[in-house]
Amino acid sequence: MAKSLIHILLVVCLCLASSQLSAQNKIPWTELSFEERQILQQLQIQENQWETLPAERQQRIRRGASRFERMQPSERAQALNQQRRFQNLNQLQQQQVVQRFQRFNALSGEQQRRLRQFQQRFQNLPEAQRRELQRRYQEQLNQLQRERQIQRDAANEIRQSQRRVQQILQQNNPTRSANRDQRRVNPGNN
């Protein structure tokens, strides 16, 4: 029993180690298939750029190219359009998109499914209704931002008032101040 458990652990460790090693190996441009290279060139990734990418990124891009290769022409066109739109965003907007993507991927499969359904229902609404929902959402967001600012301002005012009260207490209590001064002058007599 113990030997079989050790044997299983050894096999698992070897498998993990080999997958780690393969994950760390860079993929030479010449090792890519002709189709993969064509797809990468469509995505504006050239050989000199490819060679400078970290191994993990190369593998992710290669998997993406493989998925791209299996797509229908309409899906490919949509993917290329999305990539162009992303590249046309400024750096801050790109970071926001990446953060949203990461938050979405961190959700459970069920949560992702519900969000996709919600997005699909929204897209199926008439244009006027979508605009109205967007307007109402923006109003609510603006109201929330105003309320948060009011809360921050109130918290700052409370802190300032507390500081003023402390200062007044210190100024109006000469005995405390004198005792504190006395302790500073004669620390061993307390």
C-alpha positions as CSV (number, residue, x, y, z in Angstrom):
1,M,0.0,0.0,0.0
2,A,2.7,2.5,1.0
3,K,4.8,1.5,-2.1
4,S,1.8,2.1,-4.4
5,L,1.2,5.4,-2.8
6,I,4.8,6.4,-3.2
7,H,4.7,5.2,-6.8
8,I,1.6,7.3,-7.5
9,L,3.1,10.4,-5.9
10,L,6.3,9.9,-7.9
11,V,4.4,9.7,-11.2
12,V,2.4,12.8,-10.3
13,C,5.6,14.7,-9.5
14,L,7.2,13.6,-12.7
15,C,4.2,14.7,-14.7
16,L,4.1,18.1,-13.0
17,A,7.8,18.6,-13.5
18,S,7.6,17.7,-17.2
19,S,4.7,20.0,-17.7
20,Q,6.6,22.8,-15.9
21,L,9.6,22.2,-18.1
22,S,7.5,22.3,-21.3
23,A,5.8,25.4,-20.1
24,Q,9.1,27.1,-19.7
25,N,10.4,26.2,-23.2
26,K,10.2,28.9,-25.8
27,I,8.7,27.9,-29.1
28,P,11.0,28.8,-32.1
29,W,9.2,30.5,-35.0
30,T,10.3,27.7,-37.3
31,E,8.5,25.2,-35.1
32,L,5.1,26.8,-35.8
33,S,3.0,25.4,-38.6
34,F,2.5,27.4,-41.7
35,E,-1.1,28.0,-40.7
36,E,0.0,29.2,-37.2
37,R,2.5,31.6,-38.7
38,Q,-0.1,33.0,-41.1
39,I,-2.6,33.6,-38.3
40,L,0.1,35.3,-36.2
41,Q,0.9,37.5,-39.1
42,Q,-2.8,38.4,-39.5
43,L,-2.6,39.4,-35.8
44,Q,0.4,41.5,-36.7
45,I,2.9,39.3,-34.8
46,Q,6.1,38.9,-36.8
47,E,9.0,36.5,-36.3
48,N,11.2,39.1,-34.5
49,Q,8.4,39.9,-32.1
50,W,7.7,36.2,-31.5
51,E,11.2,35.4,-30.5
52,T,11.2,38.1,-27.8
53,L,8.0,36.9,-26.1
54,P,8.2,34.9,-22.9
55,A,7.5,31.2,-23.3
56,E,4.2,31.3,-21.4
57,R,2.9,34.1,-23.6
58,Q,4.0,32.2,-26.8
59,Q,2.1,29.2,-25.6
60,R,-1.0,31.2,-24.9
61,I,-0.8,32.9,-28.3
62,R,-0.3,29.5,-30.0
63,R,-3.4,28.1,-28.3
64,G,-5.3,31.2,-29.4
65,A,-4.0,30.8,-33.0
66,S,-5.2,27.2,-32.8
67,R,-8.6,28.3,-31.7
68,F,-8.6,31.0,-34.4
69,E,-7.8,28.3,-37.0
70,R,-10.9,26.3,-36.1
71,M,-13.2,29.4,-36.2
72,Q,-15.8,30.0,-38.9
73,P,-15.0,32.9,-41.3
74,S,-17.6,35.1,-39.6
75,E,-16.1,34.4,-36.2
76,R,-12.6,35.2,-37.5
77,A,-13.8,38.5,-38.9
78,Q,-15.4,39.3,-35.5
79,A,-12.2,38.4,-33.6
80,L,-10.0,40.5,-35.9
81,N,-12.4,43.4,-35.5
82,Q,-12.3,43.1,-31.8
83,Q,-8.5,43.0,-31.8
84,R,-8.4,46.2,-34.0
85,R,-10.8,48.0,-31.7
86,F,-8.7,47.0,-28.7
87,Q,-5.5,48.2,-30.4
88,N,-7.2,51.6,-31.1
89,L,-7.9,52.1,-27.4
90,N,-5.6,54.2,-25.3
91,Q,-3.4,52.5,-22.7
92,L,-5.8,53.3,-19.8
93,Q,-8.8,51.9,-21.7
94,Q,-6.8,48.8,-22.6
95,Q,-5.9,48.2,-19.0
96,Q,-9.6,48.5,-18.0
97,V,-10.5,46.0,-20.7
98,V,-7.9,43.6,-19.4
99,Q,-9.0,44.0,-15.8
100,R,-12.7,43.3,-16.8
101,F,-11.5,40.3,-18.7
102,Q,-9.6,39.0,-15.6
103,R,-12.6,39.7,-13.3
104,F,-14.9,37.8,-15.7
105,N,-12.5,34.9,-15.9
106,A,-12.3,34.8,-12.1
107,L,-16.1,34.2,-11.9
108,S,-17.5,30.7,-11.6
109,G,-18.9,29.0,-14.8
110,E,-22.4,29.7,-13.6
111,Q,-21.8,33.4,-13.0
112,Q,-20.2,33.7,-16.5
113,R,-23.1,31.9,-18.1
114,R,-25.6,34.3,-16.3
115,L,-23.6,37.3,-17.4
116,R,-23.5,36.1,-21.0
117,Q,-27.3,35.5,-21.0
118,F,-27.8,39.0,-19.6
119,Q,-25.6,40.5,-22.2
120,Q,-27.4,38.6,-25.0
121,R,-30.8,39.8,-23.6
122,F,-29.5,43.4,-23.6
123,Q,-28.2,43.1,-27.2
124,N,-31.6,41.7,-28.3
125,L,-33.5,44.8,-27.0
126,P,-34.5,47.5,-29.4
127,E,-32.0,50.3,-29.8
128,A,-34.1,52.9,-28.0
129,Q,-34.6,50.7,-25.0
130,R,-30.9,49.9,-24.8
131,R,-30.1,53.7,-24.9
132,E,-32.7,54.3,-22.1
133,L,-31.2,51.6,-19.9
134,Q,-27.7,53.0,-20.5
135,R,-28.9,56.5,-19.6
136,R,-30.5,55.2,-16.4
137,Y,-27.4,53.2,-15.5
138,Q,-25.2,56.3,-16.1
139,E,-27.5,58.4,-13.9
140,Q,-27.4,55.8,-11.1
141,L,-23.6,55.6,-11.4
142,N,-23.3,59.4,-11.2
143,Q,-25.6,59.5,-8.2
144,L,-23.5,56.7,-6.5
145,Q,-20.3,58.7,-7.2
146,R,-21.8,61.8,-5.7
147,E,-22.9,59.9,-2.6
148,R,-19.5,58.4,-2.2
149,Q,-17.9,61.9,-2.5
150,I,-20.3,63.2,0.2
151,Q,-19.3,60.3,2.4
152,R,-15.6,61.0,1.9
153,D,-16.1,64.7,2.6
154,A,-18.1,63.9,5.8
155,A,-15.4,61.5,7.0
156,N,-12.8,64.2,6.4
157,E,-14.9,66.8,8.3
158,I,-15.3,64.4,11.2
159,R,-11.6,63.7,11.4
160,Q,-10.9,67.5,11.3
161,S,-13.4,68.1,14.0
162,Q,-11.9,65.4,16.2
163,R,-8.5,66.9,15.8
164,R,-9.8,70.4,16.7
165,V,-11.5,68.9,19.8
166,Q,-8.3,67.3,20.8
167,Q,-6.4,70.5,20.4
168,I,-9.0,72.5,22.4
169,L,-9.0,69.9,25.1
170,Q,-5.2,70.1,25.3
171,Q,-5.3,73.9,25.4
172,N,-8.1,74.1,28.0
173,N,-6.6,71.6,30.4
174,P,-3.5,73.2,31.7
175,T,-3.1,70.6,34.4
176,R,-2.9,67.8,31.9
177,S,-0.4,69.8,29.8
178,A,1.6,70.7,32.9
179,N,1.7,67.1,34.0
180,R,2.7,65.9,30.6
181,D,5.4,68.6,30.5
182,Q,6.5,67.5,34.0
183,R,6.8,63.9,32.8
184,R,8.9,64.9,29.9
185,V,11.3,66.9,32.1
186,N,11.4,64.2,34.9
187,P,10.6,60.9,33.4
188,G,11.9,58.8,36.3
189,N,9.7,60.5,39.0
190,N,6.4,59.0,37.8
